[in-house]
Amino acid sequence: MSDEQNKPKTNNQFWKYILDGSILSKAEVVKQLPFALFLTIMAVIYIGNRYHAEQIIRESSQIEKELKELRAESITIASELMFISKESEVLKLVEKNQLGLEESTIPPRKIFVEPLKIEKK
């Protein structure tokens, strides 16, 4: 019967019972405090983990975007290099810069060198 006497009878008494802190002095509530603390710690860890995961996803997206830009730049530079290294383009650049170089009219020839003979003693 003592439990019935401690319980609030009306809605206003119930809120007063919660807000003045007398509910925290009950033995059942005190027994549950370690579990409530555990749940609070788990919630904080969950929030921190979520924040960390979102940060990693943002960084990954940024790196992927940068990688796409660098690939496009690499392809552009490679195509420019292939264009500039064509024989006709090289000749144009030599004439433009007046380097005094001339195109060879004689075809290249192979040079054969006989291997050295080493005498064994």
ZAKEKE-107443 format. One record per atom (N, C-alpha, C, O): residue number from 1; residue in three letters; atom name; x, y, z. Coordinates in Angstrom, 2 decimals. Example, Ala and Ser with C-alpha at 12.3 -4.5 7.8 and 13.67 -1.06 7.14 Angstrom:
<sites>
(site 1,'ala','N',(13.19,-5.69,7.80)) (site 1,'ala','CA',(12.30,-4.50,7.80)) (site 1,'ala','C',(13.20,-3.30,7.80)) (site 1,'ala','O',(14.24,-3.32,8.46)) (site 2,'ser','N',(12.85,-2.25,7.08)) (site 2,'ser','CA',(13.67,-1.06,7.14)) (site 2,'ser','C',(12.90,0.03,7.87)) (site 2,'ser','O',(13.41,1.14,8.04)) 
</sites>
This chain:
<sites>
(site 1,'met','N',(0.81,-1.18,0.00)) (site 1,'met','CA',(0.00,0.00,0.00)) (site 1,'met','C',(0.86,1.26,0.00)) (site 1,'met','O',(0.38,2.34,-0.35)) (site 2,'ser','N',(2.12,1.13,0.39)) (site 2,'ser','CA',(2.99,2.31,0.40)) (site 2,'ser','C',(3.28,2.80,-1.02)) (site 2,'ser','O',(3.48,3.99,-1.22)) (site 3,'asp','N',(3.31,1.88,-2.02)) (site 3,'asp','CA',(3.51,2.29,-3.41)) (site 3,'asp','C',(2.35,3.14,-3.90)) (site 3,'asp','O',(2.54,4.11,-4.64)) (site 4,'glu','N',(1.15,2.78,-3.48)) (site 4,'glu','CA',(-0.02,3.54,-3.90)) (site 4,'glu','C',(-0.03,4.92,-3.28)) (site 4,'glu','O',(-0.55,5.86,-3.88)) (site 5,'gln','N',(0.52,5.06,-2.10)) (site 5,'gln','CA',(0.54,6.37,-1.45)) (site 5,'gln','C',(1.59,7.28,-2.10)) (site 5,'gln','O',(1.39,8.49,-2.13)) (site 6,'asn','N',(2.70,6.73,-2.62)) (site 6,'asn','CA',(3.75,7.54,-3.25)) (site 6,'asn','C',(3.41,7.93,-4.68)) (site 6,'asn','O',(3.98,8.90,-5.19)) (site 7,'lys','N',(2.51,7.20,-5.34)) (site 7,'lys','CA',(2.16,7.51,-6.72)) (site 7,'lys','C',(1.29,8.76,-6.78)) (site 7,'lys','O',(0.41,8.94,-5.94)) (site 8,'pro','N',(1.52,9.62,-7.74)) (site 8,'pro','CA',(0.68,10.82,-7.89)) (site 8,'pro','C',(-0.72,10.43,-8.36)) (site 8,'pro','O',(-0.90,9.45,-9.08)) (site 9,'lys','N',(-1.69,11.22,-7.95)) (site 9,'lys','CA',(-3.08,10.88,-8.24)) (site 9,'lys','C',(-3.61,11.63,-9.45)) (site 9,'lys','O',(-4.49,11.10,-10.14)) (site 10,'thr','N',(-3.15,12.80,-9.74)) (site 10,'thr','CA',(-3.65,13.56,-10.88)) (site 10,'thr','C',(-2.51,13.84,-11.83)) (site 10,'thr','O',(-1.34,13.59,-11.54)) (site 11,'asn','N',(-2.88,14.36,-12.99)) (site 11,'asn','CA',(-1.89,14.67,-14.03)) (site 11,'asn','C',(-0.93,15.77,-13.55)) (site 11,'asn','O',(0.27,15.68,-13.81)) (site 12,'asn','N',(-1.44,16.78,-12.86)) (site 12,'asn','CA',(-0.57,17.85,-12.34)) (site 12,'asn','C',(0.40,17.31,-11.31)) (site 12,'asn','O',(1.56,17.72,-11.28)) (site 13,'gln','N',(-0.06,16.42,-10.48)) (site 13,'gln','CA',(0.83,15.83,-9.47)) (site 13,'gln','C',(1.91,14.96,-10.14)) (site 13,'gln','O',(3.04,14.89,-9.66)) (site 14,'phe','N',(1.54,14.32,-11.23)) (site 14,'phe','CA',(2.51,13.49,-11.95)) (site 14,'phe','C',(3.67,14.34,-12.47)) (site 14,'phe','O',(4.83,13.98,-12.30)) (site 15,'trp','N',(3.33,15.48,-13.10)) (site 15,'trp','CA',(4.39,16.35,-13.63)) (site 15,'trp','C',(5.22,16.96,-12.50)) (site 15,'trp','O',(6.44,17.12,-12.64)) (site 16,'lys','N',(4.57,17.28,-11.42)) (site 16,'lys','CA',(5.30,17.80,-10.26)) (site 16,'lys','C',(6.24,16.74,-9.71)) (site 16,'lys','O',(7.37,17.04,-9.32)) (site 17,'tyr','N',(5.78,15.50,-9.69)) (site 17,'tyr','CA',(6.57,14.37,-9.21)) (site 17,'tyr','C',(7.82,14.18,-10.09)) (site 17,'tyr','O',(8.89,13.85,-9.56)) (site 18,'ile','N',(7.71,14.37,-11.40)) (site 18,'ile','CA',(8.85,14.22,-12.32)) (site 18,'ile','C',(9.78,15.42,-12.22)) (site 18,'ile','O',(10.99,15.26,-12.12)) (site 19,'leu','N',(9.21,16.63,-12.25)) (site 19,'leu','CA',(10.04,17.84,-12.30)) (site 19,'leu','C',(10.77,18.15,-11.01)) (site 19,'leu','O',(11.85,18.74,-11.05)) (site 20,'asp','N',(10.23,17.78,-9.86)) (site 20,'asp','CA',(10.93,18.10,-8.62)) (site 20,'asp','C',(12.04,17.08,-8.31)) (site 20,'asp','O',(12.78,17.27,-7.35)) (site 21,'gly','N',(12.16,16.01,-9.11)) (site 21,'gly','CA',(13.26,15.07,-8.95)) (site 21,'gly','C',(12.98,13.94,-7.99)) (site 21,'gly','O',(13.85,13.11,-7.76)) (site 22,'ser','N',(11.81,13.89,-7.42)) (site 22,'ser','CA',(11.53,12.81,-6.47)) (site 22,'ser','C',(11.44,11.46,-7.16)) (site 22,'ser','O',(11.58,10.42,-6.52)) (site 23,'ile','N',(11.20,11.46,-8.47)) (site 23,'ile','CA',(11.15,10.19,-9.21)) (site 23,'ile','C',(12.53,9.54,-9.24)) (site 23,'ile','O',(12.64,8.32,-9.30)) (site 24,'leu','N',(13.60,10.37,-9.21)) (site 24,'leu','CA',(14.96,9.84,-9.26)) (site 24,'leu','C',(15.39,9.16,-7.96)) (site 24,'leu','O',(16.37,8.42,-7.94)) (site 25,'ser','N',(14.66,9.41,-6.88)) (site 25,'ser','CA',(15.03,8.79,-5.60)) (site 25,'ser','C',(14.40,7.41,-5.44)) (site 25,'ser','O',(14.68,6.72,-4.46)) (site 26,'lys','N',(13.58,6.99,-6.35)) (site 26,'lys','CA',(12.96,5.67,-6.30)) (site 26,'lys','C',(14.02,4.59,-6.53)) (site 26,'lys','O',(14.95,4.80,-7.31)) (site 27,'ala','N',(13.89,3.48,-5.88)) (site 27,'ala','CA',(14.88,2.40,-5.97)) (site 27,'ala','C',(14.92,1.80,-7.37)) (site 27,'ala','O',(15.99,1.42,-7.85)) (site 28,'glu','N',(13.76,1.70,-8.04)) (site 28,'glu','CA',(13.73,1.13,-9.40)) (site 28,'glu','C',(14.50,2.00,-10.38)) (site 28,'glu','O',(15.19,1.49,-11.26)) (site 29,'val','N',(14.39,3.29,-10.23)) (site 29,'val','CA',(15.09,4.22,-11.12)) (site 29,'val','C',(16.58,4.18,-10.85)) (site 29,'val','O',(17.38,4.20,-11.78)) (site 30,'val','N',(16.96,4.12,-9.60)) (site 30,'val','CA',(18.38,4.09,-9.24)) (site 30,'val','C',(19.03,2.81,-9.78)) (site 30,'val','O',(20.19,2.84,-10.18)) (site 31,'lys','N',(18.30,1.71,-9.78)) (site 31,'lys','CA',(18.83,0.47,-10.33)) (site 31,'lys','C',(19.11,0.59,-11.83)) (site 31,'lys','O',(20.03,-0.05,-12.34)) (site 32,'gln','N',(18.33,1.39,-12.53)) (site 32,'gln','CA',(18.45,1.52,-13.98)) (site 32,'gln','C',(19.46,2.59,-14.42)) (site 32,'gln','O',(19.72,2.72,-15.61)) (site 33,'leu','N',(20.01,3.33,-13.49)) (site 33,'leu','CA',(20.96,4.38,-13.86)) (site 33,'leu','C',(22.19,3.87,-14.61)) (site 33,'leu','O',(22.58,4.51,-15.59)) (site 34,'pro','N',(22.81,2.77,-14.24)) (site 34,'pro','CA',(23.95,2.28,-15.04)) (site 34,'pro','C',(23.55,1.98,-16.49)) (site 34,'pro','O',(24.31,2.26,-17.42)) (site 35,'phe','N',(22.38,1.39,-16.68)) (site 35,'phe','CA',(21.91,1.11,-18.03)) (site 35,'phe','C',(21.65,2.40,-18.81)) (site 35,'phe','O',(21.98,2.50,-19.99)) (site 36,'ala','N',(21.05,3.38,-18.15)) (site 36,'ala','CA',(20.79,4.67,-18.80)) (site 36,'ala','C',(22.11,5.35,-19.17)) (site 36,'ala','O',(22.21,5.95,-20.24)) (site 37,'leu','N',(23.11,5.26,-18.32)) (site 37,'leu','CA',(24.43,5.81,-18.62)) (site 37,'leu','C',(25.06,5.08,-19.80)) (site 37,'leu','O',(25.66,5.71,-20.67)) (site 38,'phe','N',(24.92,3.77,-19.82)) (site 38,'phe','CA',(25.43,2.99,-20.95)) (site 38,'phe','C',(24.77,3.42,-22.26)) (site 38,'phe','O',(25.44,3.60,-23.27)) (site 39,'leu','N',(23.44,3.58,-22.23)) (site 39,'leu','CA',(22.73,4.01,-23.44)) (site 39,'leu','C',(23.18,5.40,-23.89)) (site 39,'leu','O',(23.30,5.65,-25.09)) (site 40,'thr','N',(23.42,6.29,-22.93)) (site 40,'thr','CA',(23.88,7.63,-23.27)) (site 40,'thr','C',(25.26,7.59,-23.93)) (site 40,'thr','O',(25.50,8.27,-24.92)) (site 41,'ile','N',(26.16,6.78,-23.37)) (site 41,'ile','CA',(27.51,6.66,-23.96)) (site 41,'ile','C',(27.42,6.05,-25.35)) (site 41,'ile','O',(28.12,6.49,-26.26)) (site 42,'met','N',(26.58,5.06,-25.53)) (site 42,'met','CA',(26.42,4.45,-26.86)) (site 42,'met','C',(25.86,5.47,-27.86)) (site 42,'met','O',(26.27,5.47,-29.02)) (site 43,'ala','N',(24.93,6.32,-27.43)) (site 43,'ala','CA',(24.38,7.33,-28.32)) (site 43,'ala','C',(25.46,8.33,-28.75)) (site 43,'ala','O',(25.51,8.72,-29.91)) (site 44,'val','N',(26.31,8.73,-27.82)) (site 44,'val','CA',(27.40,9.67,-28.15)) (site 44,'val','C',(28.37,9.02,-29.13)) (site 44,'val','O',(28.81,9.66,-30.08)) (site 45,'ile','N',(28.71,7.76,-28.90)) (site 45,'ile','CA',(29.61,7.04,-29.81)) (site 45,'ile','C',(28.98,6.91,-31.19)) (site 45,'ile','O',(29.66,7.08,-32.21)) (site 46,'tyr','N',(27.69,6.62,-31.24)) (site 46,'tyr','CA',(26.98,6.50,-32.52)) (site 46,'tyr','C',(27.00,7.81,-33.28)) (site 46,'tyr','O',(27.25,7.82,-34.48)) (site 47,'ile','N',(26.75,8.90,-32.59)) (site 47,'ile','CA',(26.76,10.22,-33.25)) (site 47,'ile','C',(28.15,10.55,-33.77)) (site 47,'ile','O',(28.30,11.04,-34.88)) (site 48,'gly','N',(29.17,10.27,-32.96)) (site 48,'gly','CA',(30.54,10.52,-33.40)) (site 48,'gly','C',(30.93,9.67,-34.59)) (site 48,'gly','O',(31.59,10.14,-35.52)) (site 49,'asn','N',(30.52,8.42,-34.58)) (site 49,'asn','CA',(30.82,7.52,-35.69)) (site 49,'asn','C',(30.13,7.99,-36.97)) (site 49,'asn','O',(30.73,7.95,-38.05)) (site 50,'arg','N',(28.92,8.42,-36.85)) (site 50,'arg','CA',(28.17,8.92,-38.01)) (site 50,'arg','C',(28.85,10.15,-38.60)) (site 50,'arg','O',(29.00,10.26,-39.82)) (site 51,'tyr','N',(29.27,11.07,-37.75)) (site 51,'tyr','CA',(29.96,12.27,-38.19)) (site 51,'tyr','C',(31.26,11.90,-38.91)) (site 51,'tyr','O',(31.57,12.45,-39.96)) (site 52,'his','N',(32.02,10.98,-38.34)) (site 52,'his','CA',(33.28,10.55,-38.94)) (site 52,'his','C',(33.04,9.90,-40.31)) (site 52,'his','O',(33.79,10.17,-41.26)) (site 53,'ala','N',(32.02,9.07,-40.42)) (site 53,'ala','CA',(31.71,8.40,-41.69)) (site 53,'ala','C',(31.31,9.42,-42.75)) (site 53,'ala','O',(31.73,9.30,-43.91)) (site 54,'glu','N',(30.53,10.42,-42.40)) (site 54,'glu','CA',(30.13,11.44,-43.35)) (site 54,'glu','C',(31.34,12.25,-43.82)) (site 54,'glu','O',(31.43,12.62,-44.99)) (site 55,'gln','N',(32.25,12.53,-42.91)) (site 55,'gln','CA',(33.45,13.27,-43.26)) (site 55,'gln','C',(34.30,12.46,-44.25)) (site 55,'gln','O',(34.83,13.02,-45.21)) (site 56,'ile','N',(34.43,11.17,-44.04)) (site 56,'ile','CA',(35.19,10.32,-44.94)) (site 56,'ile','C',(34.52,10.28,-46.32)) (site 56,'ile','O',(35.21,10.30,-47.34)) (site 57,'ile','N',(33.21,10.21,-46.36)) (site 57,'ile','CA',(32.49,10.19,-47.63)) (site 57,'ile','C',(32.70,11.50,-48.39)) (site 57,'ile','O',(32.91,11.49,-49.60)) (site 58,'arg','N',(32.65,12.63,-47.68)) (site 58,'arg','CA',(32.90,13.93,-48.33)) (site 58,'arg','C',(34.30,13.99,-48.92)) (site 58,'arg','O',(34.48,14.42,-50.06)) (site 59,'glu','N',(35.30,13.55,-48.15)) (site 59,'glu','CA',(36.67,13.57,-48.63)) (site 59,'glu','C',(36.83,12.65,-49.84)) (site 59,'glu','O',(37.53,12.99,-50.79)) (site 60,'ser','N',(36.19,11.48,-49.80)) (site 60,'ser','CA',(36.27,10.54,-50.91)) (site 60,'ser','C',(35.67,11.14,-52.18)) (site 60,'ser','O',(36.23,10.99,-53.26)) (site 61,'ser','N',(34.54,11.80,-52.05)) (site 61,'ser','CA',(33.90,12.44,-53.20)) (site 61,'ser','C',(34.80,13.53,-53.78)) (site 61,'ser','O',(34.93,13.65,-55.00)) (site 62,'gln','N',(35.41,14.30,-52.92)) (site 62,'gln','CA',(36.30,15.37,-53.37)) (site 62,'gln','C',(37.52,14.79,-54.10)) (site 62,'gln','O',(37.94,15.32,-55.13)) (site 63,'ile','N',(38.08,13.72,-53.57)) (site 63,'ile','CA',(39.24,13.09,-54.20)) (site 63,'ile','C',(38.86,12.49,-55.55)) (site 63,'ile','O',(39.63,12.58,-56.50)) (site 64,'glu','N',(37.69,11.86,-55.65)) (site 64,'glu','CA',(37.24,11.31,-56.92)) (site 64,'glu','C',(37.06,12.41,-57.97)) (site 64,'glu','O',(37.43,12.22,-59.13)) (site 65,'lys','N',(36.50,13.53,-57.57)) (site 65,'lys','CA',(36.32,14.66,-58.48)) (site 65,'lys','C',(37.67,15.18,-58.96)) (site 65,'lys','O',(37.85,15.44,-60.15)) (site 66,'glu','N',(38.61,15.32,-58.05)) (site 66,'glu','CA',(39.95,15.78,-58.40)) (site 66,'glu','C',(40.65,14.79,-59.33)) (site 66,'glu','O',(41.36,15.19,-60.25)) (site 67,'leu','N',(40.44,13.49,-59.10)) (site 67,'leu','CA',(41.04,12.46,-59.94)) (site 67,'leu','C',(40.50,12.55,-61.36)) (site 67,'leu','O',(41.27,12.41,-62.31)) (site 68,'lys','N',(39.21,12.77,-61.52)) (site 68,'lys','CA',(38.62,12.91,-62.85)) (site 68,'lys','C',(39.21,14.12,-63.58)) (site 68,'lys','O',(39.51,14.04,-64.78)) (site 69,'glu','N',(39.39,15.23,-62.87)) (site 69,'glu','CA',(39.98,16.41,-63.48)) (site 69,'glu','C',(41.42,16.16,-63.91)) (site 69,'glu','O',(41.83,16.57,-64.99)) (site 70,'leu','N',(42.18,15.47,-63.06)) (site 70,'leu','CA',(43.57,15.19,-63.38)) (site 70,'leu','C',(43.69,14.21,-64.55)) (site 70,'leu','O',(44.59,14.33,-65.38)) (site 71,'arg','N',(42.78,13.23,-64.63)) (site 71,'arg','CA',(42.78,12.32,-65.78)) (site 71,'arg','C',(42.51,13.08,-67.07)) (site 71,'arg','O',(43.19,12.86,-68.08)) (site 72,'ala','N',(41.53,13.96,-67.04)) (site 72,'ala','CA',(41.22,14.74,-68.24)) (site 72,'ala','C',(42.42,15.60,-68.64)) (site 72,'ala','O',(42.74,15.69,-69.82)) (site 73,'glu','N',(43.06,16.21,-67.67)) (site 73,'glu','CA',(44.24,17.03,-67.96)) (site 73,'glu','C',(45.37,16.17,-68.52)) (site 73,'glu','O',(46.07,16.60,-69.44)) (site 74,'ser','N',(45.55,14.99,-67.99)) (site 74,'ser','CA',(46.59,14.08,-68.47)) (site 74,'ser','C',(46.34,13.67,-69.92)) (site 74,'ser','O',(47.27,13.66,-70.73)) (site 75,'ile','N',(45.12,13.36,-70.24)) (site 75,'ile','CA',(44.77,12.97,-71.61)) (site 75,'ile','C',(45.01,14.14,-72.56)) (site 75,'ile','O',(45.51,13.95,-73.67)) (site 76,'thr','N',(44.64,15.34,-72.13)) (site 76,'thr','CA',(44.84,16.53,-72.97)) (site 76,'thr','C',(46.32,16.77,-73.23)) (site 76,'thr','O',(46.72,17.02,-74.36)) (site 77,'ile','N',(47.13,16.68,-72.20)) (site 77,'ile','CA',(48.57,16.92,-72.34)) (site 77,'ile','C',(49.20,15.84,-73.21)) (site 77,'ile','O',(50.08,16.13,-74.03)) (site 78,'ala','N',(48.78,14.59,-73.04)) (site 78,'ala','CA',(49.32,13.50,-73.86)) (site 78,'ala','C',(48.99,13.70,-75.33)) (site 78,'ala','O',(49.83,13.47,-76.19)) (site 79,'ser','N',(47.77,14.14,-75.62)) (site 79,'ser','CA',(47.40,14.36,-77.03)) (site 79,'ser','C',(48.17,15.54,-77.62)) (site 79,'ser','O',(48.55,15.51,-78.78)) (site 80,'glu','N',(48.39,16.59,-76.83)) (site 80,'glu','CA',(49.19,17.72,-77.30)) (site 80,'glu','C',(50.63,17.28,-77.59)) (site 80,'glu','O',(51.21,17.69,-78.59)) (site 81,'leu','N',(51.19,16.47,-76.71)) (site 81,'leu','CA',(52.55,15.98,-76.90)) (site 81,'leu','C',(52.66,15.13,-78.16)) (site 81,'leu','O',(53.63,15.26,-78.91)) (site 82,'met','N',(51.68,14.27,-78.39)) (site 82,'met','CA',(51.71,13.44,-79.61)) (site 82,'met','C',(51.60,14.31,-80.85)) (site 82,'met','O',(52.25,14.03,-81.86)) (site 83,'phe','N',(50.80,15.38,-80.78)) (site 83,'phe','CA',(50.66,16.27,-81.93)) (site 83,'phe','C',(51.96,17.02,-82.19)) (site 83,'phe','O',(52.41,17.13,-83.33)) (site 84,'ile','N',(52.56,17.55,-81.13)) (site 84,'ile','CA',(53.79,18.34,-81.28)) (site 84,'ile','C',(54.96,17.47,-81.74)) (site 84,'ile','O',(55.85,17.96,-82.44)) (site 85,'ser','N',(54.98,16.21,-81.35)) (site 85,'ser','CA',(56.12,15.36,-81.69)) (site 85,'ser','C',(56.02,14.74,-83.09)) (site 85,'ser','O',(56.91,13.99,-83.49)) (site 86,'lys','N',(54.97,15.05,-83.82)) (site 86,'lys','CA',(54.91,14.58,-85.21)) (site 86,'lys','C',(56.03,15.25,-86.00)) (site 86,'lys','O',(56.42,16.38,-85.71)) (site 87,'glu','N',(56.53,14.55,-87.00)) (site 87,'glu','CA',(57.67,15.07,-87.78)) (site 87,'glu','C',(57.35,16.40,-88.44)) (site 87,'glu','O',(58.19,17.30,-88.44)) (site 88,'ser','N',(56.16,16.54,-88.99)) (site 88,'ser','CA',(55.80,17.79,-89.66)) (site 88,'ser','C',(55.74,18.96,-88.68)) (site 88,'ser','O',(56.14,20.08,-89.02)) (site 89,'glu','N',(55.26,18.70,-87.48)) (site 89,'glu','CA',(55.19,19.77,-86.47)) (site 89,'glu','C',(56.59,20.15,-85.97)) (site 89,'glu','O',(56.86,21.32,-85.70)) (site 90,'val','N',(57.46,19.15,-85.86)) (site 90,'val','CA',(58.84,19.43,-85.43)) (site 90,'val','C',(59.51,20.31,-86.48)) (site 90,'val','O',(60.20,21.27,-86.13)) (site 91,'leu','N',(59.31,19.99,-87.76)) (site 91,'leu','CA',(59.89,20.82,-88.83)) (site 91,'leu','C',(59.37,22.25,-88.77)) (site 91,'leu','O',(60.13,23.20,-88.96)) (site 92,'lys','N',(58.08,22.41,-88.52)) (site 92,'lys','CA',(57.51,23.77,-88.42)) (site 92,'lys','C',(58.13,24.54,-87.26)) (site 92,'lys','O',(58.46,25.72,-87.40)) (site 93,'leu','N',(58.30,23.87,-86.12)) (site 93,'leu','CA',(58.89,24.53,-84.96)) (site 93,'leu','C',(60.35,24.90,-85.20)) (site 93,'leu','O',(60.81,25.95,-84.75)) (site 94,'val','N',(61.09,24.04,-85.91)) (site 94,'val','CA',(62.50,24.34,-86.22)) (site 94,'val','C',(62.58,25.56,-87.12)) (site 94,'val','O',(63.41,26.44,-86.89)) (site 95,'glu','N',(61.74,25.61,-88.15)) (site 95,'glu','CA',(61.73,26.77,-89.06)) (site 95,'glu','C',(61.28,28.04,-88.34)) (site 95,'glu','O',(61.83,29.11,-88.57)) (site 96,'lys','N',(60.29,27.91,-87.49)) (site 96,'lys','CA',(59.76,29.07,-86.76)) (site 96,'lys','C',(60.81,29.65,-85.82)) (site 96,'lys','O',(60.94,30.87,-85.73)) (site 97,'asn','N',(61.55,28.81,-85.12)) (site 97,'asn','CA',(62.55,29.27,-84.16)) (site 97,'asn','C',(63.91,29.53,-84.79)) (site 97,'asn','O',(64.86,29.92,-84.10)) (site 98,'gln','N',(64.02,29.31,-86.10)) (site 98,'gln','CA',(65.25,29.56,-86.86)) (site 98,'gln','C',(66.47,28.93,-86.17)) (site 98,'gln','O',(67.43,29.61,-85.84)) (site 99,'leu','N',(66.39,27.64,-85.98)) (site 99,'leu','CA',(67.48,26.91,-85.33)) (site 99,'leu','C',(68.60,26.53,-86.30)) (site 99,'leu','O',(69.67,26.12,-85.87)) (site 100,'gly','N',(68.34,26.66,-87.58)) (site 100,'gly','CA',(69.37,26.35,-88.56)) (site 100,'gly','C',(69.53,24.86,-88.80)) (site 100,'gly','O',(70.55,24.43,-89.34)) (site 101,'leu','N',(68.59,24.09,-88.43)) (site 101,'leu','CA',(68.65,22.65,-88.65)) (site 101,'leu','C',(67.98,22.32,-89.97)) (site 101,'leu','O',(67.02,22.97,-90.38)) (site 102,'glu','N',(68.51,21.29,-90.63)) (site 102,'glu','CA',(67.94,20.87,-91.91)) (site 102,'glu','C',(67.53,19.41,-91.81)) (site 102,'glu','O',(68.08,18.63,-91.04)) (site 103,'glu','N',(66.54,19.07,-92.62)) (site 103,'glu','CA',(66.10,17.68,-92.66)) (site 103,'glu','C',(67.07,16.88,-93.49)) (site 103,'glu','O',(67.48,17.31,-94.57)) (site 104,'ser','N',(67.42,15.72,-93.01)) (site 104,'ser','CA',(68.36,14.86,-93.73)) (site 104,'ser','C',(67.68,14.23,-94.93)) (site 104,'ser','O',(66.57,13.70,-94.83)) (site 105,'thr','N',(68.37,14.29,-96.08)) (site 105,'thr','CA',(67.82,13.67,-97.29)) (site 105,'thr','C',(68.41,12.27,-97.49)) (site 105,'thr','O',(67.92,11.49,-98.30)) (site 106,'ile','N',(69.46,11.97,-96.74)) (site 106,'ile','CA',(70.10,10.67,-96.84)) (site 106,'ile','C',(69.43,9.74,-95.82)) (site 106,'ile','O',(69.32,10.08,-94.64)) (site 107,'pro','N',(68.99,8.57,-96.27)) (site 107,'pro','CA',(68.34,7.66,-95.33)) (site 107,'pro','C',(69.35,7.13,-94.31)) (site 107,'pro','O',(70.54,7.05,-94.60)) (site 108,'pro','N',(68.89,6.77,-93.16)) (site 108,'pro','CA',(69.81,6.27,-92.14)) (site 108,'pro','C',(70.37,4.90,-92.53)) (site 108,'pro','O',(69.73,4.13,-93.24)) (site 109,'arg','N',(71.59,4.61,-92.04)) (site 109,'arg','CA',(72.23,3.33,-92.32)) (site 109,'arg','C',(72.60,2.68,-90.99)) (site 109,'arg','O',(72.84,3.36,-90.00)) (site 110,'lys','N',(72.66,1.38,-90.99)) (site 110,'lys','CA',(73.09,0.65,-89.81)) (site 110,'lys','C',(74.61,0.63,-89.77)) (site 110,'lys','O',(75.27,0.47,-90.79)) (site 111,'ile','N',(75.14,0.79,-88.59)) (site 111,'ile','CA',(76.57,0.72,-88.39)) (site 111,'ile','C',(76.86,-0.59,-87.68)) (site 111,'ile','O',(76.31,-0.87,-86.61)) (site 112,'phe','N',(77.71,-1.37,-88.29)) (site 112,'phe','CA',(78.06,-2.66,-87.71)) (site 112,'phe','C',(79.43,-2.55,-87.06)) (site 112,'phe','O',(80.37,-2.07,-87.68)) (site 113,'val','N',(79.53,-2.98,-85.84)) (site 113,'val','CA',(80.79,-3.00,-85.13)) (site 113,'val','C',(81.09,-4.44,-84.77)) (site 113,'val','O',(80.25,-5.14,-84.19)) (site 114,'glu','N',(82.28,-4.86,-85.12)) (site 114,'glu','CA',(82.64,-6.22,-84.78)) (site 114,'glu','C',(82.99,-6.30,-83.31)) (site 114,'glu','O',(83.66,-5.41,-82.78)) (site 115,'pro','N',(82.53,-7.35,-82.64)) (site 115,'pro','CA',(82.81,-7.47,-81.21)) (site 115,'pro','C',(84.32,-7.69,-80.96)) (site 115,'pro','O',(85.01,-8.29,-81.77)) (site 116,'leu','N',(84.78,-7.19,-79.86)) (site 116,'leu','CA',(86.19,-7.36,-79.48)) (site 116,'leu','C',(86.45,-8.80,-79.07)) (site 116,'leu','O',(85.64,-9.43,-78.37)) (site 117,'lys','N',(87.57,-9.29,-79.51)) (site 117,'lys','CA',(87.93,-10.65,-79.12)) (site 117,'lys','C',(88.87,-10.55,-77.94)) (site 117,'lys','O',(89.93,-9.92,-78.01)) (site 118,'ile','N',(88.48,-11.18,-76.85)) (site 118,'ile','CA',(89.28,-11.15,-75.64)) (site 118,'ile','C',(90.02,-12.47,-75.53)) (site 118,'ile','O',(89.42,-13.54,-75.54)) (site 119,'glu','N',(91.34,-12.37,-75.42)) (site 119,'glu','CA',(92.14,-13.59,-75.33)) (site 119,'glu','C',(92.17,-14.05,-73.86)) (site 119,'glu','O',(92.37,-13.26,-72.93)) (site 120,'lys','N',(91.99,-15.34,-73.70)) (site 120,'lys','CA',(92.02,-15.91,-72.35)) (site 120,'lys','C',(93.41,-16.44,-72.08)) (site 120,'lys','O',(93.99,-17.12,-72.93)) (site 121,'lys','N',(93.94,-16.16,-70.94)) (site 121,'lys','CA',(95.27,-16.63,-70.59)) (site 121,'lys','C',(95.20,-17.75,-69.61)) (site 121,'lys','O',(96.24,-18.27,-69.20)) 
</sites>
